[in-house]
Amino acid sequence: MSPADLRGRFVSLNQLTIVVGILLAQIMNWLIARPVPDGATDRFILESWNGQMGWRWMFWAETVPALLFFMLLFAVPESPRWLVKAGRTETAHGVLERIGGAGYAGDRITEIRASFGELSEKIDFRSLFSKRVFSIVLLGMVLAFFQQWCGINVVFNYAEEIFAAAGYGVSDTLFNIVITGIINLVFTFVAIRTVDHWGRRALMIAGALGLSVVYLLVGSSYYFNFEGISVLVFILAGISVYAMTLAPITWVVLSEIFPNRVRGTAMSLATTSLWTGSFLLVILFPVLNNALGTHGTFWLFAGICFLGFLFILKKLPETKGKTLEEVEELLTRGEK
């Protein structure tokens, strides 16, 4: 639904709401948890109020935003491109007219109809594997998978282990997690400000290369047994790079690159790829951490990010300022 010149920052608002939710959850957990003395054993924590009731209150607190989310969903309009595909052109025109006026709506409807062509009535799943489309779908799936395997979600999912290895206790770790959420939020605003000026490709390249450098520093800190503030600074640097690049910009790119006639299915495949990557990352990090050590694991992620940098540099075109139909023409030009 977003106009081409504002689409980057509008789609980035999705990431903003996510990081706001993450930060509020982190603050809520920090407020709910009771202080844990330094050197406390796992058994002490298990038998304490935190271990018996605190974690339950953390989960119960989620019901309020979940109910709000459910109720607000009823105010969300359908995608105008889906409406055209479903034959509900008048409804699509109404949605687009609310966004940019009658002239804007008429021009977009014409472009959308032309992009669907003869395939507007029925989509064959096999069309995803045509030469014209499959390379774009594969690009989206790889970028989605890489957004998880760039490694930063390890910091959020295994913060206790990472900060414990850097010498922090449980209470300090909970506070450090709040700091990571604040940094995540601040640099998401940077992404919203820059995405439609610097472009998607530039930010994705900077994010992949920047994380590679940061992970080399994080891994070196663990290898040389640095503890405390130095590790925290490097971790926060990684979060800031991720928050202003790969975290929101991947979703912007995924919202733009797929052809209209297969957008829904292709986006589903990319999202499946992303969450498959997330699942594998969470499952495999303890295995990698035991096999390679914390330093070796971060060096591995540095290598993955460098490979991601090379892939983006070679495969991803710039899409800022273009309508979705113009992006489709750019990506399929010369392919049959």
C-alpha positions as CSV (number, residue, x, y, z in Angstrom):
1,M,0.0,0.0,0.0
2,S,2.9,2.4,0.6
3,P,3.9,5.1,-2.0
4,A,7.2,4.3,-3.6
5,D,9.1,7.3,-2.1
6,L,8.0,6.4,1.4
7,R,7.8,2.7,1.3
8,G,11.1,2.1,3.0
9,R,10.3,4.0,6.1
10,F,6.7,2.7,6.2
11,V,7.8,-0.9,6.0
12,S,10.6,-0.2,8.6
13,L,7.8,0.9,11.0
14,N,7.0,-2.8,11.2
15,Q,10.5,-3.4,12.7
16,L,10.1,-0.4,15.0
17,T,6.9,-1.9,16.5
18,I,8.8,-5.1,17.0
19,V,11.8,-3.6,18.8
20,V,9.5,-1.4,20.9
21,G,7.7,-4.6,22.0
22,I,11.1,-6.3,22.7
23,L,12.3,-3.4,24.8
24,L,9.0,-3.3,26.8
25,A,9.3,-7.0,27.4
26,Q,12.9,-6.6,28.5
27,I,12.0,-3.8,30.9
28,M,9.0,-5.8,32.2
29,N,11.2,-8.8,32.9
30,W,13.8,-6.7,34.6
31,L,11.1,-5.1,36.9
32,I,9.4,-8.5,37.6
33,A,12.7,-10.3,38.5
34,R,14.0,-10.0,42.0
35,P,17.7,-9.4,42.6
36,V,20.0,-12.4,42.4
37,P,23.1,-12.3,44.6
38,D,26.5,-12.7,42.8
39,G,27.7,-16.3,42.7
40,A,24.2,-17.8,43.1
41,T,23.9,-21.4,42.0
42,D,21.4,-22.7,39.5
43,R,19.7,-24.6,42.3
44,F,19.3,-21.3,44.3
45,I,17.8,-19.6,41.3
46,L,15.4,-22.5,40.6
47,E,14.1,-22.5,44.2
48,S,13.8,-18.7,44.5
49,W,10.8,-16.6,43.7
50,N,12.2,-16.0,40.2
51,G,12.5,-19.7,39.5
52,Q,9.1,-20.6,40.9
53,M,6.8,-17.6,40.0
54,G,8.8,-14.8,38.3
55,W,9.0,-16.4,34.9
56,R,5.3,-17.2,35.0
57,W,4.5,-13.5,35.5
58,M,6.7,-12.7,32.6
59,F,4.6,-14.9,30.3
60,W,1.3,-13.7,31.8
61,A,2.3,-10.1,31.0
62,E,2.2,-10.9,27.3
63,T,-1.6,-11.4,27.3
64,V,-2.2,-7.6,27.3
65,P,-0.4,-6.7,24.1
66,A,-1.6,-9.9,22.4
67,L,-5.2,-9.0,23.0
68,L,-4.6,-5.4,21.8
69,F,-2.9,-6.8,18.6
70,F,-5.9,-9.1,17.9
71,M,-8.4,-6.3,18.2
72,L,-6.4,-3.8,16.1
73,L,-6.1,-6.4,13.3
74,F,-9.8,-5.7,12.4
75,A,-8.7,-2.1,11.3
76,V,-6.1,-3.3,8.8
77,P,-7.2,-3.0,5.2
78,E,-6.5,-5.6,2.5
79,S,-3.5,-5.1,0.1
80,P,-4.8,-3.3,-3.0
81,R,-2.7,-5.7,-5.2
82,W,-4.4,-8.7,-3.6
83,L,-7.7,-7.1,-4.1
84,V,-7.1,-6.5,-7.8
85,K,-5.9,-10.1,-8.2
86,A,-9.2,-11.2,-6.5
87,G,-11.3,-9.1,-8.9
88,R,-12.2,-6.5,-6.3
89,T,-10.9,-3.5,-8.2
90,E,-13.3,-1.0,-6.8
91,T,-12.3,-1.8,-3.2
92,A,-8.6,-1.6,-4.3
93,H,-9.2,1.8,-5.8
94,G,-10.8,2.9,-2.6
95,V,-7.7,1.9,-0.5
96,L,-5.3,3.5,-2.9
97,E,-7.5,6.7,-3.1
98,R,-7.2,7.1,0.7
99,I,-3.4,6.9,0.3
100,G,-2.8,9.3,-2.6
101,G,-6.0,10.6,-4.1
102,A,-8.0,9.6,-7.2
103,G,-5.3,10.2,-9.8
104,Y,-2.7,8.2,-7.8
105,A,-5.2,5.4,-7.4
106,G,-6.1,5.3,-11.1
107,D,-2.4,5.2,-12.2
108,R,-1.5,2.4,-9.7
109,I,-4.6,0.3,-10.7
110,T,-3.4,0.5,-14.3
111,E,0.1,-0.6,-13.4
112,I,-1.1,-3.4,-11.2
113,R,-3.4,-4.8,-13.8
114,A,-0.6,-4.7,-16.4
115,S,1.8,-6.6,-14.0
116,F,-0.6,-9.4,-13.6
117,G,-1.2,-9.8,-17.3
118,E,-2.9,-13.1,-18.2
119,L,-2.1,-14.7,-14.9
120,S,-4.4,-12.5,-12.8
121,E,-7.2,-15.0,-12.5
122,K,-5.3,-18.1,-11.4
123,I,-1.8,-18.7,-10.3
124,D,-0.1,-22.1,-11.0
125,F,2.4,-23.0,-8.2
126,R,4.8,-24.1,-10.9
127,S,5.1,-20.6,-12.1
128,L,7.3,-20.0,-9.0
129,F,9.9,-22.2,-10.6
130,S,10.0,-20.6,-14.0
131,K,13.3,-19.0,-15.0
132,R,11.7,-15.6,-14.9
133,V,10.6,-15.9,-11.3
134,F,12.6,-18.5,-9.5
135,S,15.8,-16.5,-9.3
136,I,13.9,-13.7,-7.5
137,V,12.2,-16.1,-5.1
138,L,15.6,-17.7,-4.3
139,L,17.1,-14.2,-3.8
140,G,14.4,-13.5,-1.2
141,M,14.8,-16.8,0.6
142,V,18.6,-16.4,0.9
143,L,18.3,-12.9,2.2
144,A,15.7,-14.0,4.7
145,F,17.8,-16.9,5.9
146,F,20.8,-14.7,6.1
147,Q,19.0,-12.1,8.3
148,Q,18.9,-14.8,11.0
149,W,22.2,-16.5,10.3
150,C,24.0,-13.2,10.5
151,G,24.0,-14.2,14.2
152,I,22.7,-11.2,16.1
153,N,19.7,-13.1,17.4
154,V,22.1,-15.3,19.4
155,V,22.7,-12.3,21.6
156,F,19.0,-11.9,22.3
157,N,18.3,-15.7,22.7
158,Y,21.4,-16.6,24.7
159,A,22.2,-13.3,26.4
160,E,22.6,-15.0,29.8
161,E,25.3,-17.4,28.5
162,I,27.1,-14.6,26.4
163,F,27.2,-12.1,29.3
164,A,28.1,-14.8,31.8
165,A,31.1,-15.7,29.7
166,A,32.0,-12.0,29.9
167,G,31.9,-12.1,33.7
168,Y,28.4,-10.6,34.4
169,G,26.0,-12.0,37.0
170,V,22.3,-12.7,36.5
171,S,21.0,-9.3,37.7
172,D,23.6,-7.4,35.7
173,T,22.7,-9.5,32.7
174,L,19.0,-8.5,33.0
175,F,20.0,-4.9,33.1
176,N,22.4,-5.3,30.1
177,I,19.5,-6.9,28.2
178,V,17.5,-3.7,28.7
179,I,20.5,-1.7,27.3
180,T,20.6,-3.9,24.2
181,G,16.8,-3.2,23.7
182,I,17.4,0.6,24.0
183,I,20.2,0.4,21.4
184,N,18.0,-1.7,19.2
185,L,15.3,0.9,19.3
186,V,17.5,3.9,18.8
187,F,19.2,2.5,15.7
188,T,15.9,1.4,14.2
189,F,15.0,5.1,14.1
190,V,18.3,5.6,12.2
191,A,17.1,3.0,9.7
192,I,13.7,4.7,9.2
193,R,15.5,8.0,8.6
194,T,18.1,6.6,6.1
195,V,16.3,3.8,4.2
196,D,14.7,6.0,1.5
197,H,17.8,8.2,1.2
198,W,20.8,5.9,1.3
199,G,18.9,3.0,-0.3
200,R,18.3,-0.6,0.5
201,R,21.4,-2.1,-1.2
202,A,23.8,0.3,0.5
203,L,22.4,-0.4,3.9
204,M,22.4,-4.2,3.4
205,I,26.0,-4.2,2.2
206,A,27.1,-2.0,5.2
207,G,25.2,-4.2,7.6
208,A,26.8,-7.5,6.4
209,L,30.3,-6.1,6.3
210,G,29.9,-4.2,9.5
211,L,28.7,-7.2,11.5
212,S,31.6,-9.3,10.1
213,V,34.1,-6.7,11.5
214,V,32.2,-6.5,14.9
215,Y,32.1,-10.3,15.3
216,L,35.9,-10.5,14.7
217,L,36.3,-8.1,17.6
218,V,33.8,-9.9,19.8
219,G,35.5,-13.2,19.1
220,S,38.9,-11.8,19.8
221,S,37.6,-10.4,23.1
222,Y,36.5,-13.8,24.3
223,Y,39.7,-15.4,22.9
224,F,42.0,-13.0,24.9
225,N,39.7,-13.3,28.0
226,F,38.6,-9.7,28.0
227,E,35.6,-9.2,30.4
228,G,33.1,-6.6,31.4
229,I,32.6,-3.4,29.5
230,S,34.7,-4.1,26.4
231,V,32.5,-7.1,25.5
232,L,29.4,-5.2,26.2
233,V,30.5,-2.3,23.9
234,F,31.2,-4.7,21.1
235,I,27.9,-6.5,21.5
236,L,26.1,-3.1,21.5
237,A,28.0,-2.1,18.4
238,G,26.8,-5.3,16.6
239,I,23.2,-4.7,17.7
240,S,23.4,-1.1,16.4
241,V,24.7,-2.2,13.0
242,Y,22.0,-4.9,12.8
243,A,19.2,-2.6,13.9
244,M,19.8,0.0,11.3
245,T,20.5,-2.4,8.4
246,L,19.7,-6.1,8.2
247,A,16.8,-6.2,10.7
248,P,14.4,-3.7,9.0
249,I,15.9,-3.5,5.5
250,T,15.5,-7.2,4.8
251,W,11.8,-6.9,5.3
252,V,11.7,-3.8,3.1
253,V,13.5,-5.7,0.3
254,L,11.2,-8.8,0.7
255,S,8.1,-6.5,0.4
256,E,9.4,-5.1,-2.9
257,I,11.2,-7.8,-5.0
258,F,8.5,-10.4,-5.7
259,P,6.3,-10.1,-8.8
260,N,2.7,-9.2,-8.2
261,R,1.2,-12.4,-9.5
262,V,3.2,-14.6,-7.1
263,R,3.8,-12.1,-4.3
264,G,1.8,-13.8,-1.6
265,T,3.2,-17.3,-2.2
266,A,6.8,-16.1,-2.7
267,M,6.6,-14.0,0.5
268,S,5.4,-17.0,2.4
269,L,8.4,-19.0,1.2
270,A,10.8,-16.2,2.2
271,T,9.2,-16.0,5.6
272,T,9.4,-19.8,6.0
273,S,13.1,-19.5,5.1
274,L,13.6,-16.8,7.7
275,W,12.0,-18.7,10.5
276,T,13.7,-21.9,9.5
277,G,16.9,-20.1,9.9
278,S,15.9,-18.7,13.2
279,F,15.0,-22.2,14.5
280,L,18.3,-23.7,13.3
281,L,20.2,-20.9,14.8
282,V,18.6,-21.3,18.2
283,I,19.0,-25.1,18.1
284,L,22.6,-25.1,16.9
285,F,24.2,-22.3,18.9
286,P,24.8,-24.4,22.0
287,V,26.3,-27.1,19.8
288,L,28.6,-24.6,18.0
289,N,29.4,-22.9,21.3
290,N,30.5,-26.2,22.9
291,A,32.5,-27.3,19.8
292,L,34.1,-24.0,18.8
293,G,34.0,-22.0,22.0
294,T,32.3,-18.6,22.3
295,H,35.2,-16.9,20.4
296,G,35.1,-19.5,17.6
297,T,31.3,-19.2,17.2
298,F,31.5,-15.5,16.7
299,W,34.4,-15.9,14.2
300,L,32.2,-18.3,12.3
301,F,29.4,-15.7,12.2
302,A,32.0,-13.2,11.0
303,G,32.7,-15.5,8.1
304,I,29.0,-16.0,7.3
305,C,28.4,-12.2,7.3
306,F,31.3,-11.7,4.9
307,L,29.8,-14.3,2.5
308,G,26.5,-12.5,2.9
309,F,28.2,-9.2,2.0
310,L,29.6,-10.8,-1.2
311,F,26.2,-12.2,-2.1
312,I,24.3,-8.9,-1.6
313,L,27.0,-7.0,-3.5
314,K,26.6,-9.3,-6.5
315,K,22.9,-10.2,-6.5
316,L,20.8,-7.4,-5.0
317,P,19.9,-4.3,-7.1
318,E,18.8,-1.0,-5.7
319,T,15.0,-0.7,-5.4
320,K,14.5,2.7,-3.6
321,G,12.0,5.1,-5.1
322,K,10.5,2.6,-7.5
323,T,6.9,1.3,-7.6
324,L,6.5,-2.4,-7.1
325,E,5.8,-2.8,-10.8
326,E,9.0,-0.9,-11.7
327,V,11.0,-3.2,-9.3
328,E,9.4,-6.2,-11.0
329,E,10.5,-4.9,-14.4
330,L,14.0,-4.3,-13.1
331,L,14.4,-7.8,-11.7
332,T,12.9,-9.7,-14.6
333,R,14.4,-7.6,-17.4
334,G,16.0,-9.8,-20.0
335,E,14.7,-13.0,-18.5
336,K,12.2,-15.3,-20.3
